Amino acid sequence: MSDSTDDVEAETDSDRALDDAVDVDREVDPNPDADRHEFHPDGDHAFPDDRLRAVLDRIESDPEITAYLEAQNVNPVDRKGYNDHGAKHVEIVRDRALRLYDLLKAGGVEFNGARQQGLDEADESVIIALAATLHDIGHVVHRDDHPYYSIPLAADLLDDFLPSFYDVPERVRIKAEVLHAILCHHTEERPLTREAGVVRVADGLDMERGRSRVPYEEGGRGINTVSSQSIERVSLRQGEETPAQVVIRMNNAAGVYQVDSLLKAKIDGSLLQDQLRTVAINTHRDGDGSIVDRIEL
């Protein structure tokens, strides 16, 4: 999959200086409101993607899935004061899960979930996409322990969704793998497949300013508040020593707390620890201009 140069051309002088100083951050868009999609369904991928494209089209047009993604936001946002856990969160998690999967496949990483069920390689991305889409629907019941409520709700949705694509034996096995990945996005559970590990890590990558997974404390100045406002951009790209690399751009070293409080816990036990490296780049200013700190996590 080729990367666009439009974002690079739009960079300011200070951003170009930063990119010269830290080569790994060359593709970071300085505009925090820019389109964040890194996975493009119609692009070239390192895996068979025809089945995934058909599933993604159906997800977008499924009225029941759409209704759940809207309804699941009420408990976390309106009643608990958390950030978005609805359609926007799901879109980000699915996008980053598929981008991460694509990078890992390009790097020669073998996935075990679909294979051990006797399914096709083309089903790996389907499992990831469906699990990323449905992982948070348990919020319609309660924010607390929502992964466990997601299981029966997702199971019912999958019973209606999968017959359009699979016969009974394959439906059962796809459903099993999707439910496993949904359950294991919760840090209390350990993934047994790399497909589940991808969804788990991708959930932790939705942490940019205004979307941080650590709740923002309105009016406060504690570490949660400072760290949650520090993350400017999270992106995924090919690593130099690993198949995939997470690059986190922040404007305050307090952002390390945001990363350490969730992302590290998501990566630990994901079965992807050895295939993924995280780099946090802290860009801040003093009287002499910009300072760049690169932190390996």
JORA-V682746 format. One record per backbone hydrogen bond with DSSP energy under -0.5 kcal/mol. CO is the residue of the C=O (numbers start at 1). NH is the residue of the N-H. E is the energy in kcal/mol with one decimal. If there is no record, write none. Layout:
# JORA-V682746
co->CO nh->NH e->E
co->CO nh->NH e->E
This chain:
# JORA-V682746
co->5 nh->9 e->-2.1
co->6 nh->10 e->-1.2
co->8 nh->11 e->-1.4
co->12 nh->16 e->-2.2
co->13 nh->17 e->-2.1
co->14 nh->18 e->-2.1
co->15 nh->19 e->-2.6
co->16 nh->20 e->-2.2
co->17 nh->21 e->-1.8
co->18 nh->22 e->-2.6
co->22 nh->25 e->-1.9
co->23 nh->26 e->-1.9
co->25 nh->28 e->-1.8
co->30 nh->32 e->-0.8
co->31 nh->34 e->-1.7
co->38 nh->40 e->-0.5
co->39 nh->41 e->-0.5
co->40 nh->43 e->-2.4
co->49 nh->53 e->-2.3
co->50 nh->54 e->-1.8
co->51 nh->55 e->-2.1
co->52 nh->56 e->-2.9
co->53 nh->57 e->-2.1
co->54 nh->58 e->-1.8
co->55 nh->59 e->-2.5
co->56 nh->60 e->-2.1
co->57 nh->61 e->-1.1
co->58 nh->62 e->-0.9
co->59 nh->62 e->-0.9
co->61 nh->63 e->-0.6
co->62 nh->66 e->-2.1
co->63 nh->67 e->-2.2
co->64 nh->68 e->-2.3
co->65 nh->69 e->-2.4
co->66 nh->70 e->-1.4
co->67 nh->71 e->-2.7
co->68 nh->72 e->-2.7
co->70 nh->73 e->-1.1
co->71 nh->74 e->-1.4
co->72 nh->76 e->-0.6
co->73 nh->77 e->-2.2
co->73 nh->78 e->-0.7
co->74 nh->78 e->-0.9
co->74 nh->79 e->-1.6
co->75 nh->80 e->-0.9
co->76 nh->82 e->-3.5
co->77 nh->81 e->-1.0
co->86 nh->90 e->-2.4
co->87 nh->91 e->-2.4
co->88 nh->92 e->-2.2
co->89 nh->93 e->-2.7
co->90 nh->94 e->-2.8
co->91 nh->95 e->-2.2
co->92 nh->96 e->-2.5
co->93 nh->97 e->-2.5
co->94 nh->98 e->-2.4
co->95 nh->99 e->-1.9
co->96 nh->100 e->-2.6
co->97 nh->101 e->-2.5
co->98 nh->102 e->-2.3
co->99 nh->103 e->-2.2
co->100 nh->104 e->-2.5
co->101 nh->105 e->-2.6
co->102 nh->106 e->-2.3
co->103 nh->107 e->-1.4
co->104 nh->109 e->-2.6
co->105 nh->108 e->-1.7
co->112 nh->116 e->-2.5
co->113 nh->117 e->-0.9
co->114 nh->117 e->-0.6
co->114 nh->119 e->-2.8
co->115 nh->118 e->-1.8
co->120 nh->123 e->-1.4
co->121 nh->124 e->-1.6
co->121 nh->125 e->-0.6
co->122 nh->126 e->-0.7
co->123 nh->127 e->-2.5
co->124 nh->128 e->-2.0
co->125 nh->129 e->-2.6
co->126 nh->130 e->-2.6
co->127 nh->131 e->-2.4
co->128 nh->132 e->-2.5
co->129 nh->133 e->-1.8
co->130 nh->134 e->-2.0
co->131 nh->135 e->-1.2
co->134 nh->137 e->-1.3
co->136 nh->139 e->-2.1
co->137 nh->140 e->-1.9
co->138 nh->141 e->-1.8
co->138 nh->142 e->-1.7
co->143 nh->146 e->-1.5
co->145 nh->148 e->-1.2
co->145 nh->149 e->-1.0
co->146 nh->150 e->-2.0
co->147 nh->151 e->-0.8
co->148 nh->152 e->-0.6
co->149 nh->153 e->-1.2
co->150 nh->154 e->-3.0
co->151 nh->155 e->-2.3
co->152 nh->156 e->-1.8
co->153 nh->157 e->-1.9
co->154 nh->158 e->-2.8
co->155 nh->159 e->-1.8
co->156 nh->160 e->-1.0
co->157 nh->160 e->-0.5
co->157 nh->161 e->-2.1
co->158 nh->162 e->-2.6
co->161 nh->164 e->-1.1
co->162 nh->165 e->-2.6
co->162 nh->166 e->-2.1
co->167 nh->171 e->-2.6
co->168 nh->172 e->-2.3
co->169 nh->173 e->-1.6
co->170 nh->174 e->-2.9
co->171 nh->175 e->-2.6
co->172 nh->176 e->-2.1
co->173 nh->177 e->-2.0
co->174 nh->178 e->-2.5
co->175 nh->179 e->-2.5
co->176 nh->180 e->-2.0
co->177 nh->181 e->-2.1
co->178 nh->182 e->-2.4
co->179 nh->183 e->-2.5
co->180 nh->184 e->-2.1
co->182 nh->185 e->-1.2
co->183 nh->186 e->-1.3
co->186 nh->189 e->-2.0
co->189 nh->191 e->-0.5
co->193 nh->197 e->-1.6
co->194 nh->198 e->-2.2
co->195 nh->199 e->-1.6
co->196 nh->200 e->-2.3
co->197 nh->201 e->-2.4
co->198 nh->202 e->-2.6
co->199 nh->203 e->-2.0
co->200 nh->204 e->-1.1
co->201 nh->205 e->-0.8
co->202 nh->205 e->-0.9
co->203 nh->206 e->-0.9
co->205 nh->207 e->-1.6
co->208 nh->211 e->-3.5
co->213 nh->215 e->-0.6
co->216 nh->218 e->-0.9
co->217 nh->220 e->-2.4
co->222 nh->226 e->-2.4
co->223 nh->227 e->-2.7
co->224 nh->228 e->-2.1
co->225 nh->229 e->-1.2
co->227 nh->230 e->-1.2
co->227 nh->231 e->-0.7
co->228 nh->210 e->-0.7
co->230 nh->232 e->-0.7
co->230 nh->251 e->-2.0
co->231 nh->209 e->-3.5
co->233 nh->249 e->-3.3
co->235 nh->247 e->-2.9
co->237 nh->245 e->-2.3
co->242 nh->239 e->-0.7
co->244 nh->277 e->-1.4
co->245 nh->237 e->-2.0
co->245 nh->247 e->-0.6
co->246 nh->248 e->-0.5
co->246 nh->279 e->-3.1
co->247 nh->235 e->-2.3
co->247 nh->249 e->-0.6
co->248 nh->250 e->-0.6
co->248 nh->281 e->-3.5
co->249 nh->232 e->-2.6
co->249 nh->233 e->-1.9
co->250 nh->283 e->-2.9
co->252 nh->255 e->-2.3
co->253 nh->256 e->-1.9
co->254 nh->257 e->-1.4
co->254 nh->258 e->-0.8
co->255 nh->259 e->-2.1
co->256 nh->260 e->-3.2
co->257 nh->261 e->-2.4
co->258 nh->262 e->-0.8
co->258 nh->263 e->-0.6
co->259 nh->262 e->-0.7
co->259 nh->263 e->-0.7
co->259 nh->264 e->-1.7
co->262 nh->266 e->-2.0
co->263 nh->267 e->-2.6
co->264 nh->268 e->-2.6
co->267 nh->270 e->-2.3
co->269 nh->191 e->-0.5
co->272 nh->275 e->-1.3
co->272 nh->276 e->-0.7
co->273 nh->276 e->-0.6
co->275 nh->244 e->-1.7
co->277 nh->246 e->-3.0
co->278 nh->297 e->-2.3
co->279 nh->248 e->-3.0
co->279 nh->281 e->-0.5
co->280 nh->282 e->-0.6
co->280 nh->295 e->-3.4
co->281 nh->250 e->-2.8
co->281 nh->283 e->-0.7
co->282 nh->284 e->-0.6
co->282 nh->293 e->-2.5
co->284 nh->291 e->-3.3
co->286 nh->289 e->-1.7
co->289 nh->286 e->-2.4
co->291 nh->284 e->-2.1
co->291 nh->293 e->-0.5
co->293 nh->282 e->-3.1
co->293 nh->295 e->-0.5
co->294 nh->296 e->-0.5
co->295 nh->280 e->-3.2
co->295 nh->297 e->-0.5
